[in-house]
Amino acid sequence: MRIVQTTQVVAESKFNKFHLLVFLWCFFAIAFDGFDIALYGIGLPLMMEEFNLTLVEAGAIGSYTLIGMMLGSFLLGSLSDIIGRKKILAICMILFSVFTLLAGLAPNSLVFTIMRFIAALGMGGLMPAVIAVMTEYSPKKNRAMIVAGMFCGYSIGAIIASLTGMYLIEALGWRFLYWLGIIPLITLPFFLNQFPESLSYYIVRNKGEKVAGVLNRIDPEGNYQATDDYEYKTVKERAKGFPAKKLFSDNRAVSTFAFWTMVFSGLVMIYGLNTWLPKIMQGAGYGITSSLSFILILAIGQIAGSLLGGYLVDRVGHRRVLLSMYFMGAICFIALSVTSDLLLLYVLVAIGGACTGGTQNLVNPYIAEFYPQEIRSTGLSVSVGIGRLGAIAAPLLIGYLLATNLEPQHAFMAFAIPSLLGGIALYLVQERFGSFNSLIKTSAAPKDKAPYQVTDGSR
């Protein structure tokens, strides 16, 4: 009987149709997260007019959405390690689709806010789950690049929402954008039929046939059988106990707090820039069209930073790349505060996008790899949930800063602080206690050594 090490099978696999299937579904799901973030801002002017909202009321609705996403990260993201990541993704897609559609049908602002809040719960739980699944099923050789590429779906979703709004909102109204939220629900039957559950979920429940089926798609030459021993005893032992408690056991506490700080810092920069970048540039003397163009440049920078960063991570490791991006970001924001040349500003904003959204897209899989599979979604979801506090606080903090007598462009200086804080937090991560450390050693085994051993006895 073979004892099969599933993590090594995945780590040493070559990217094939199975990996592509997981990638495309995760890309599709995360794209609606980006679509949702852009959705509110795009339709807000017309919605404010229809519902007769004040600026304060409109801002409050936006805050309630972020709070809903934070709660979704804590609740649904953590549950995925207990009831399965595929089930949580399905629940998140249902919540987002149904309640985004209902928000578009809302008769008044109160009903809209309630529907929007419930939809946000689904979006909050979705992100940690897709990152955990994509990390689990990606070959080690190019895992960072694959996860970073998947996360570009977030920016693509935001761009699609922006283009849809630009060309259709005047003719079809703001509600049409929310009606498009029903698309994930329509695709749900195909998702349930095609998407795999987590291997650790199957192993804990002794579903050898399911494990063998997934592994044979990952490694067609492995000839895995339902009768193989997929380290049932070891995986079950690791799965015992409360997942959240394990974030602080086995010398993980310092790294867990460091991850919380990194995500908090990253989301402060991302949401602060997304909210206030056009206003800052208008205050610096640029017209409305020019100021809005900086948002597009920022998104392009985020995509480029994700892909280039992922390429470099696969070659020199997360730590070196992320430290460089954090401190490059700090320098970039200081330069932005004193630069007046338009071309240079575009270049610096693109670099700023790479060092904020691009950096966060690399931080997420770094966190996911640090924690063992049985608490991977919990570790990531709690980190993202804590980080959402930064997303909630950022618009308010930068708004207060701009309300002072400070020159608007000098507000960029404030973004250098969380960038430096993120770099310091990364420095405190104790990689030797992370699960990916043993995986790296495993995947470095000789090429001709199979990811299993043959033993006598029975399971």
C-alpha positions in Angstrom: 0.0 0.0 0.0 1.3 3.5 -0.9 1.4 6.4 1.5 0.9 9.4 -0.8 2.1 12.9 0.2 -0.6 15.0 -1.6 1.2 18.3 -1.0 4.3 17.0 -2.7 2.2 15.7 -5.7 0.8 19.2 -6.2 4.1 21.0 -5.6 6.0 18.9 -8.2 3.1 18.9 -10.8 3.2 20.7 -14.1 0.6 23.2 -15.0 -2.1 21.5 -17.0 -5.8 21.6 -17.9 -6.8 21.0 -14.3 -4.7 23.9 -13.0 -6.1 26.1 -15.7 -9.7 25.2 -14.7 -9.1 26.1 -11.1 -7.3 29.3 -12.2 -10.2 30.4 -14.5 -12.9 29.9 -11.9 -10.9 31.7 -9.2 -10.1 34.5 -11.7 -13.8 34.7 -12.6 -14.8 34.9 -8.9 -12.3 37.5 -7.9 -13.2 39.6 -10.9 -16.6 40.2 -9.3 -14.9 41.4 -6.2 -13.2 44.1 -8.2 -16.4 44.7 -10.2 -18.2 45.3 -6.9 -15.7 47.8 -5.5 -15.9 49.9 -8.6 -19.7 49.4 -8.9 -20.6 51.7 -6.1 -18.5 54.6 -7.1 -19.6 54.5 -10.7 -23.3 54.5 -10.0 -23.2 56.8 -6.9 -23.9 60.2 -8.6 -27.1 58.9 -10.2 -28.1 57.0 -7.2 -27.6 60.0 -4.9 -29.9 62.0 -7.2 -32.6 59.4 -7.3 -32.5 58.7 -3.5 -31.8 62.3 -2.6 -28.7 61.3 -0.6 -26.3 63.7 1.1 -22.5 63.2 0.8 -22.4 62.0 4.4 -25.2 59.4 3.7 -23.5 58.2 0.6 -20.2 57.8 2.5 -22.0 55.9 5.3 -23.4 53.4 2.8 -19.9 52.8 1.5 -18.6 52.3 5.0 -21.4 49.8 5.7 -20.3 47.8 2.7 -16.7 47.6 3.9 -17.9 46.6 7.3 -19.9 43.8 5.7 -16.8 42.6 3.8 -14.8 42.6 7.0 -17.4 40.5 8.8 -17.6 38.2 5.7 -13.9 37.7 5.8 -14.0 36.7 9.5 -17.1 34.5 9.4 -17.3 32.9 6.0 -13.6 32.8 5.3 -12.9 31.0 8.6 -15.8 28.5 8.0 -14.2 27.3 4.8 -11.6 25.3 6.7 -14.5 23.5 8.4 -17.2 22.9 5.8 -15.1 23.1 2.7 -13.8 25.9 0.5 -16.0 24.9 -2.5 -19.1 25.2 -0.4 -18.1 28.6 1.0 -17.3 29.9 -2.5 -20.8 28.7 -3.7 -22.4 30.5 -0.7 -20.4 33.7 -1.4 -21.4 33.7 -5.0 -25.1 33.2 -4.1 -25.0 36.0 -1.5 -23.3 38.4 -3.9 -25.4 37.6 -6.9 -28.8 37.6 -5.3 -28.4 40.6 -3.0 -26.5 42.7 -5.6 -29.5 42.2 -7.9 -31.9 43.1 -5.1 -29.9 46.2 -4.4 -30.4 47.2 -8.0 -34.2 46.7 -7.4 -34.3 48.6 -4.1 -37.1 51.2 -3.8 -35.2 53.4 -1.3 -31.8 53.9 0.3 -32.5 51.9 3.4 -33.4 48.7 1.5 -30.4 49.4 -0.8 -28.1 49.6 2.2 -29.4 46.3 3.7 -29.1 44.5 0.4 -25.6 45.9 -0.2 -24.4 44.9 3.3 -25.5 41.3 2.8 -23.9 41.1 -0.6 -20.7 42.4 0.9 -20.7 39.5 3.4 -20.3 37.2 0.3 -17.6 39.3 -1.2 -15.7 39.4 2.1 -15.7 35.6 2.4 -14.8 35.0 -1.3 -11.3 36.5 -1.4 -9.6 34.3 1.3 -11.2 31.2 -0.1 -10.1 31.6 -3.7 -6.6 32.5 -2.7 -6.4 29.5 -0.4 -7.7 27.1 -3.2 -5.4 28.6 -5.8 -2.4 28.4 -3.5 -3.2 24.8 -2.6 -3.5 23.6 -6.2 -0.7 25.6 -7.9 2.7 23.9 -8.7 5.4 25.2 -6.4 7.7 26.2 -9.3 5.4 29.0 -10.4 2.9 29.3 -7.6 3.5 33.0 -6.9 3.0 33.9 -10.6 -0.1 31.8 -10.9 -1.8 33.3 -7.8 -0.7 36.9 -8.7 -2.1 36.3 -12.2 -5.4 35.1 -10.8 -5.6 38.1 -8.6 -5.3 40.4 -11.6 -8.9 39.4 -12.1 -9.7 41.9 -9.3 -8.3 44.8 -11.4 -9.9 43.4 -14.6 -13.3 43.4 -12.9 -12.9 47.0 -11.8 -11.9 48.0 -15.4 -14.9 46.1 -16.9 -17.2 47.9 -14.4 -15.7 51.3 -15.3 -16.0 50.7 -19.1 -19.6 49.4 -18.7 -20.5 52.5 -16.7 -18.9 54.8 -19.2 -20.8 53.4 -22.2 -24.1 52.2 -20.7 -25.0 54.0 -17.5 -26.4 57.1 -19.2 -28.7 55.0 -21.4 -29.6 52.2 -19.0 -29.2 53.8 -15.6 -27.2 52.9 -12.5 -29.4 50.0 -11.6 -28.3 48.1 -14.7 -24.8 47.7 -13.2 -26.3 46.0 -10.2 -28.4 43.7 -12.3 -25.2 42.3 -13.8 -24.4 40.9 -10.4 -26.7 38.0 -11.2 -24.1 36.5 -13.6 -22.3 34.4 -10.9 -25.6 32.8 -9.9 -26.2 31.8 -13.5 -22.8 30.1 -13.7 -23.2 28.3 -10.3 -24.3 24.9 -11.7 -21.2 24.8 -13.9 -19.0 25.8 -10.9 -20.4 23.1 -8.7 -19.9 20.5 -11.4 -16.3 21.5 -12.3 -14.6 23.0 -9.3 -12.6 20.7 -6.9 -12.9 20.7 -3.2 -9.8 21.1 -1.0 -7.7 17.9 -0.8 -7.4 18.3 3.0 -11.2 18.4 3.3 -11.5 15.1 1.4 -8.6 13.5 3.4 -10.1 14.3 6.8 -13.3 12.6 5.7 -11.6 9.5 4.4 -12.8 10.2 0.8 -10.0 8.3 -0.9 -11.8 8.1 -4.2 -12.2 11.9 -4.4 -8.6 12.4 -3.5 -7.4 9.9 -6.1 -9.7 11.5 -8.7 -8.2 15.0 -8.1 -4.6 13.8 -7.9 -5.0 11.8 -11.2 -6.0 15.1 -12.9 -3.1 16.9 -11.4 -0.6 14.1 -12.1 -2.1 11.8 -14.8 0.9 9.5 -14.6 0.6 8.9 -10.9 -2.2 6.2 -11.1 -3.5 7.0 -7.7 -6.1 4.7 -6.2 -8.9 5.1 -3.6 -7.1 2.4 -1.6 -3.9 4.5 -1.2 -3.1 6.0 2.2 -3.2 9.8 1.8 -1.7 10.4 5.3 -5.1 10.1 6.8 -3.9 9.8 10.4 -1.5 12.8 10.1 -4.0 15.1 8.4 -6.8 14.2 10.8 -4.5 14.9 13.8 -3.5 18.3 12.4 -7.2 19.1 11.7 -8.2 18.6 15.3 -9.0 21.7 17.4 -10.3 25.2 16.7 -8.7 26.7 13.6 -8.4 30.3 14.8 -6.5 29.1 18.0 -3.9 27.4 15.8 -2.9 30.8 14.3 -1.0 31.4 17.5 0.3 27.9 18.2 3.5 26.3 17.0 5.4 29.6 17.2 3.1 31.3 14.7 1.9 34.2 17.0 4.6 36.8 16.0 4.1 36.0 12.3 0.3 36.2 12.6 0.4 39.7 14.1 2.9 40.7 11.4 0.6 39.5 8.7 -2.3 41.5 10.2 -0.1 44.6 10.2 1.0 44.0 6.6 -2.6 43.6 5.3 -3.8 46.6 7.3 -1.0 48.7 5.9 -1.7 47.5 2.3 -5.4 48.2 2.4 -4.8 51.6 4.0 -2.8 52.5 0.9 -5.1 50.8 -1.7 -8.4 52.2 -0.4 -6.8 55.6 0.4 -5.5 56.0 -3.1 -8.7 54.6 -4.8 -10.8 57.1 -2.8 -8.7 60.2 -2.9 -6.3 60.1 -5.9 -8.5 62.0 -8.3 -9.3 64.6 -5.7 -5.6 65.0 -4.8 -4.7 65.5 -8.5 -7.6 68.0 -8.9 -6.3 69.9 -6.0 -2.9 70.0 -7.6 -4.3 71.8 -10.6 -5.2 69.0 -13.0 -8.6 68.9 -14.8 -11.3 66.3 -14.1 -10.3 64.1 -17.1 -6.7 64.1 -16.3 -7.3 63.4 -12.6 -9.5 60.4 -13.5 -6.8 59.1 -15.8 -4.6 58.5 -12.8 -7.0 55.9 -11.6 -6.5 53.9 -14.8 -2.7 54.3 -14.5 -2.9 53.1 -10.9 -4.8 49.9 -12.0 -2.3 49.2 -14.8 0.5 49.5 -12.2 -1.3 47.1 -9.9 -1.5 44.5 -12.7 2.1 45.0 -13.8 3.3 44.8 -10.2 1.4 41.6 -9.6 2.7 39.8 -12.6 6.3 41.1 -12.4 6.4 40.5 -8.7 5.0 37.0 -9.0 7.7 36.2 -11.6 10.4 37.4 -9.3 9.0 35.7 -6.2 9.1 32.3 -8.0 12.9 32.9 -8.5 14.2 34.7 -5.4 11.4 34.2 -2.8 8.6 36.3 -1.3 10.7 38.0 1.4 13.2 39.8 -0.9 10.6 40.9 -3.4 8.1 42.2 -0.9 10.7 44.1 1.1 11.9 45.8 -2.1 8.4 46.7 -3.1 7.5 48.1 0.4 10.5 50.4 0.5 10.3 51.3 -3.2 6.7 52.3 -2.5 7.7 54.6 0.4 10.3 56.3 -1.8 7.7 56.6 -4.6 5.1 58.3 -2.4 7.7 60.8 -1.1 8.6 61.6 -4.8 5.0 62.0 -5.7 4.5 64.7 -3.1 7.1 67.0 -4.7 6.9 66.1 -8.4 5.1 68.4 -10.9 6.1 66.9 -14.3 3.0 65.2 -15.7 4.9 62.3 -17.4 6.9 61.6 -14.2 3.7 61.7 -12.2 2.1 59.0 -14.4 5.2 56.8 -14.0 5.2 57.3 -10.2 1.5 56.6 -9.9 2.0 53.4 -11.9 4.9 52.4 -9.5 2.7 53.3 -6.6 0.0 51.0 -7.9 2.6 48.2 -8.3 3.8 48.8 -4.8 0.3 48.9 -3.2 -2.2 46.7 -5.0 0.6 44.6 -6.6 2.3 44.1 -3.3 -0.9 43.1 -1.6 -1.6 40.6 -4.4 1.7 38.9 -3.4 1.2 39.2 0.3 -2.0 37.2 0.2 -0.5 34.0 -1.2 2.5 34.5 1.1 0.2 34.3 4.1 -1.7 31.4 2.6 1.6 29.4 2.1 2.7 30.1 5.6 -0.2 28.4 7.3 -0.8 24.6 6.9 -3.7 23.5 4.7 -6.1 22.8 7.5 -6.0 26.4 8.7 -5.0 28.2 5.5 -8.4 29.9 4.8 -8.7 30.8 8.5 -5.3 32.4 8.6 -5.9 34.4 5.4 -9.5 35.3 6.2 -8.6 36.7 9.7 -5.7 38.6 8.2 -7.9 40.1 5.5 -10.6 40.8 8.1 -8.3 42.7 10.3 -6.9 44.5 7.2 -10.4 45.7 6.3 -10.1 48.0 9.3 -7.4 49.8 7.3 -9.8 50.0 4.3 -12.5 51.5 6.5 -10.1 54.0 8.2 -8.1 55.1 5.1 -10.8 57.3 3.4 -11.5 59.1 6.7 -7.8 59.6 7.6 -6.8 61.0 4.2 -9.9 63.1 4.2 -9.0 64.7 7.5 -5.5 65.3 6.2 -6.8 67.0 3.1 -9.1 69.2 5.2 -6.0 70.8 6.8 -4.0 73.6 5.1 -1.6 71.0 3.7 -1.0 71.2 -0.1 -3.1 68.4 -1.6 -0.2 66.7 -3.4 1.8 66.6 -0.1 -0.8 64.2 1.1 1.1 61.5 -0.8 3.7 61.7 1.9 1.2 60.0 4.3 1.2 56.9 2.2 4.9 56.3 2.8 4.2 55.6 6.5 2.0 52.4 6.0 4.4 51.3 3.2 7.3 51.4 5.7 5.2 49.8 8.4 4.4 46.9 6.1 8.1 46.4 5.3 8.9 46.4 9.0 6.1 43.9 9.7 7.4 41.6 6.9 10.8 41.7 8.5 9.3 40.2 11.7 7.7 37.2 9.9 9.4 34.0 11.2 9.5 32.0 8.0 11.2 29.0 9.7 7.8 28.3 11.5 5.8 28.4 8.2 4.4 25.3 6.5 5.8 26.3 3.2 9.3 25.9 4.6 8.9 22.1 4.7 7.1 22.2 1.4 10.1 23.9 -0.2 12.4 21.2 1.1 10.0 18.5 0.0 9.7 19.8 -3.5 13.5 20.1 -3.8 13.7 16.3 -3.7 15.3 14.4 -6.6 13.2 14.4 -9.7 13.1 10.6 -9.9 11.7 10.2 -6.4 8.0 9.6 -6.3 5.8 11.5 -3.8 4.8 8.4 -2.0 6.3 5.4 -0.2 5.3 1.7 -0.3 4.6 0.0 3.0 3.2 -3.2 4.3 0.0 -3.3 6.4 -3.4 -1.8 6.0 -4.9 1.6 6.7 
